Amino acid sequence: MELIYTKYMQASCAYWAGRPGTASFVRIAGRGLQPTPVFDTYWRFASARQVIYEARLAGQRPPWTGDEILAAHRFTNCYRAADRVSQYLITQVSYQGDQAWEEVFFRTLLFKIFNRISTWQLLTAQLGEVSLATYQFGRYDKILGGALAEGQRLYSAAYIVPPPPLGEARKHSNHLRLVEMMMRHHAPAKVADASSMASAFAVLTGYPGVGGFLGYQYLIDLNYAAQLGFSEMEFVVPGPGAKDGLRKCFGPAAAGIEADLIRFMADTQEEQFGRLGLRFAGLKGRPLQLIDCQNLFCEVDKYARVAHPEVEGISGRTRIKQSYRRDAAPLTAWFPPKWGINDTDRPPCAQTSGSPKRQAVSPEYRGGSRPISCQVPLFEFSPSSPAPGLTRAAHSNRGDL
């Protein structure tokens, strides 16, 4: 399933045909669309949300925004990799422990199937180390089953994860069997040997219970690891929330060309921010990638329920469920080293009390053999400094390996 966008299609798009600063018409994939007011809100939301993120990293005290909707409700970051769970995956799962690709693949899939930090910490606290080399179905199943019996939640509520029909009575047991099946079928090698992101996606979605949306999310997470080098600008699979946001930005004509529209947003982001006079410095110069633009459509769908209640989506939802609750835990900002945007080559230490014994970062990715201690990186940001331009070269991380 490869979603193709006509390269540099924006060259034929007359998208500022109306008043200056107003998006009045776009032609994408041979289809004419009339953007709604939510289209400009998409860019204003991205700019304002990124300012909040940068202010928090800089240690500024709230309030971080004058936007009442942003202040009252919970929204993910503009960059998927900057969110709390992604940061935990990158710093405590992907780049900690054995860096053999099969081990990284095993840890990543096991973490992301549950997508819940407390479940990972439960396993590491009782096992000492999550490792394919010592994996036993009975041990893992007993730990997870015991926690479930005590009323603990094993799965994140971020998205629906259906149980694969693999013969076990419990959902988590079937997911353990799914991971076993992937390892037995040499999925790590097939993904690493794939000639394109779409081909790697096809490998993952060939397994039971892994649909298009989950397969894409798992692939993005696997691609954070040092062993893969797919560009996040290569391939995108719109999820249900993104499709809702796309409908609100472009109307019913967006149906069927959602991936093309997401690429249009990524390809024209500098022009859109400039058109509206918005500050957006990116993630230390890294522009929004396809996965980030996809996620932003999910968040703008929620934001528009309050800001633009007159604009209809697909789901018909009218309120934002999650209110903002301040998290006292310090933010981390450490990303795959191949992106070239970190201030240190060492991932941060685990911040949560009761977490398992910390493992030394393996030399395979850090280029040395001596054990090193982990460190919380500093993200330097000054609201008064001029915004750096987005680096076009950062669109691709394949060449950064």
N, C-alpha and C positions, 0 to 999 in steps of 0.2 A: 504494500500500500504506500505508494510514493506520491506526495502532494507537491505539484509543480507550480511554480509562479513564473510568469513571463518576466525575464530579467529586465530590470530597469524600466518596468512598465510605467513608472511615474513620468517618464519623458513624454508620454502621450496623454497625460491626465490634465485636463483643464480644471484644476481644483480651486482656483481662486477667481472664478468668473464673476463673482458678485462684488459686494462691498469689500474694501481693503480690510484684511484681518478676518474675513468671514469665509469659512469653507462652504462653498455653495454647490459644488458638483465634482464628482470623481468618476472616472471610468476605469474599472478594474476587471481584468479577465474578460474584456469585451462587453462588460455590463455597466450601464450608467447607474450611479447611485446618488441620492440626495442626502448628505449627512444631516443628522439632527443636531440640536444644540448639545447633545451629550458628547458628540465628537470633540468639540473644543473642551468640554469638561474633562474628557479623558486626559488631555495634556496638562490641564490645570491641576487635576488630581495628582498626576505623576510628579509634577514639580513640587507641590505642597507636601506630598508624602515623603519625598526624598529629603526635603529640608528638615522634616521631623527626625528622620533617621540620622542625618548628619549632626543635628543638634544634640541628640542623645549620645552619639558616639563622642562628641566633643565635651561631654560632661555638663552641658548647660542644664539649668534647672527649668522645670515647666513654668508657664505654658510654652509649648513649642510651636503652637499654631493659633491663629485667630479664626480658623475654620471650625465652626461649631459642630459640624458633622464629623470631621476628622477627630476632634477632641473628645467626642462622646462615644464613638464606636471603634471597634477593633478592625483594623485593616492590615493585611500583610504588607511587607516592604515591596518597593518597586522591583527589586532584584530578588529572585527566588533564592539564590545562594546566600543572601543576607539574613533570611528568616531564621528564627531560633532553632527549629528542628534541622534545617539544612546545615546550619553552622555546627550543630552537634555531630551530625553525620560526617561532615568534612573533617572536623578537628579531632573527634574522639573515636570514629569508626574507620573511615577511609584511610587516614594517614597515621593511625596508631596500630601497633601490632605488626604481624607478619605481612610483608608487602608482596608476597607471591600472589599472582593474579587470581588464582582459584580461591585463595583465602579472602582477598579483598572482595571478590564477587559474592562469596558466601556470606560474609559479614554484612555487606551492603543490602543484599536481598532480604536477609533475615531481619535487619533493622527496619527496612522500608515497608515490608509487608505489614508490620504492626504500626510503624510510623509514630511510635510513642516512646519518648525517652525513658520513662519509668519502666517500661517493659524491658528495654535493653539493660538498664541498670539492675533490674531483678535478675536477669540471666547472668550478667557479669559478677554480681555480688555472690551468687551461689556457685557459679562454675569457675570463677577466677579469671577465665579467659574464654571468649567465644571463638572457637576454632574448628575448621573443617577436619583438621587432623585428629581431633579428640571427640568429634561429634558422635553422640549416641541418641537415637530417637527417644528411647525410654527416659533418659535423664531430662532432656529438654521438655518433653511432653509432661512429665511429672511436675516440673517446676511451674510451667505455665498453667497446667490444670489445677495445681494447688492454689495458685494466686487467684484464679477464676472462682474457685470454690469459696474463697474468703471474700469475694465481692470486689476484687480489683478489676479495673478495666484493662484489657490487653491491647485494644486497638484505638487508634486516634479516630476522632469524629470528622477529620478533615475531608475525607471522601469515602465512598462506599467501596469496601473490599470484599467481593463475593467469595465464598468458600469454594475451592476446586473440588469436584466430586471424585475423591481418591480413596473412598472406602472407610474413612475414619468417622467416628461419631461427633467429634468436636471440630469446630471451625479451625482452631489453632493447630490441631493435630493434622488436619488436611493440608494446612499451609506448610507444616514441617515436611510432609510428604512431597509437596510441590517443590520445595527447595532441594530435597533429595533427588527428585526426578531430574531437575535441571542439572545438578552436578553429575548424575549418572549419565546423562545424555551429552555431556561435554559442552554445555551452554556457555561457560566462560570462554572457551577457545573459539566457539562459533561467533560469539559477539566480538571478540578481539580481532578475528580474522575477517570480519565483514568489511566489504569494500566501501560501504556508505552507512550513514546513520539509519536510513530507511531499511537497509538489509539487516542491520542489527536489531532494529525494531521488529522486523518480521520473525527473527529468531525468538524473541521474548513472547510475542503474541501467539506463537505456535503452541504455547503451553496452556493447559486448562485453567480457566479462571482469570487469565490475563487478557483483558480486552484492550482496545486501542488506547484509551485514556491511561489506564494503569501501566501498560507497556511503555508508553512514552515517558511517564513519570519515572519509572524504574530506570529507563535508559539514561535520562538526564542525571540521575543520581549516580549511576555507574560511571558515567562520563566525567564526573568530578575526579575520579581516581587518576593516578599518574599513567596507568597503562593504556588508557584510551585517549584518542586525540580528535574526536569528531568536533566540528564547529557547531556551536549552538545556533548558528545562522543557516544551517543546512536543511533543517527539517522541523516541522511542527505539526502537532495533532491537537486541534481545538477541543477542549473539554466542554461539558454542558454549561458551566458557568460562563465560560468565555463566549459561547454561542449566544447566551442571553445578553451579554454586554455588547456583542457585535450587532445584534438586532436593534438594541437601543441606540447605537451610534449610526447605523446605516439603514435601518428599516428592514422590512421583509425581504428585500432584494439581496440581502447578505447571505441568505440560505444557499448552501452549496459551494460558496467561494470563500468560506471563512479563513482557510489557510492563506489564500491570496491576500486577503485584507490584513491579516496579521503581519505578513511580510511587507505589505505597503506601509504599515505603521512603523515597522523597524527601519525600513529603508529611507523614510522621509522624516524621521524624528527630529533631526537638527533643524530642518526647515519649519516644522510645525512649532517647535518651541520658540524659534526665532520670530515666526509670524505673529505669535501671541505675546512676545516680549517676556517670555518666562525664563527663569534661571534653571538650568539643569546641567550639572557638571558630570553626570554619570557616576559610575562606581570607580572612583579614582581614574577617570578618563575612559573607562569601559562603557560603551553605549549599551542601551537596552538590546538584548538579544531576543530571538523569536519566543523563547520560553517566557521571558519577562513580559513581553507585550501580550502574550496569551494570558498570563496571570493577571495583568493589569485590567484586562477586559472583565475578568471575574470580579475584581474589586470595584470597578466602575459600575458594573451592574448593581452591586449593593449600594454604592454611594448614590446612584441615580434614583433609587427607590425613595429617597428623601429629597434630593436636590431637584429631581425632575419626575415627580409622581405621574405626570401626564403622559410620559413616554413609556409605551408598553414594550415588555420583553417577551420571552417565551414562557417562562415558568408562572408568571402572574403574581410573584411574590411582591409584597408591598412594604415590608419592614426589614430592618437590619437586626438580626437576632442577637449578635454578640456586642455587648458594651465594652468600652475600654477599661481595662484594669491594669494599673501600673505594676510592672514586674521589677522587683528590687534587684534581681540578678544582673550583674554587669554584662553589657553587650560584648560580643567578640566580632572581629572583622578580619578573619583569616580565610583566604580562598585558595582554590587549587593553585599550587605554585606555577604551573604552566601558563597561567593567565598573566603573570608578571606584574601583579599589583600589590603584593604583600610588602610590609615594612620589615618583615623578619622571615627567615626560612623555617622557623620553629612554630608548630601549632600551639594554641593555648592549652593550658591545663584544664581538666574538668573542674567546674565551679560548684557542682552540687554536692552537698554533704552526703556521706554514706555511699559514694560512688566507689567502684572497685579499685583495686590497686592499679596505679598508672603504669603503662608499658612504655618503654623507650621507643622513640621513633626509629624505624628501621633505616639502615644506611642506603637501601636501594633507591630511595627517592631524594634523600638529602645530600647524597654525594660524598659521604664520609663514613668512617667506621667507628669513631668514638661515640659512646653514649652521650646524649645531650639532654638537658632538662627542657621541659616545655615552658612556654612563656606567653603571656597575654600581650598581643601586639597592640600598638598604639595607632589610632586612625587620626591623622592630623587634618583638622578642618577649621577654617576661620570664616565666619559668616561675612566678614568685611572684605575678605580677599576676593579679587576678581575670579569669576568662574573659568576654569580651564576648558578648552574646547574638547569635545569628544573625539577620541582617537579612532579614525576609521580602521586602522590596522587591527584594533582590538575586536572587530567584528568576528575575526577568526582566531581560534585558539589552537588549530591544528599545527600551525607553523611555530607555536611557542614551545613545543616539546623539546 
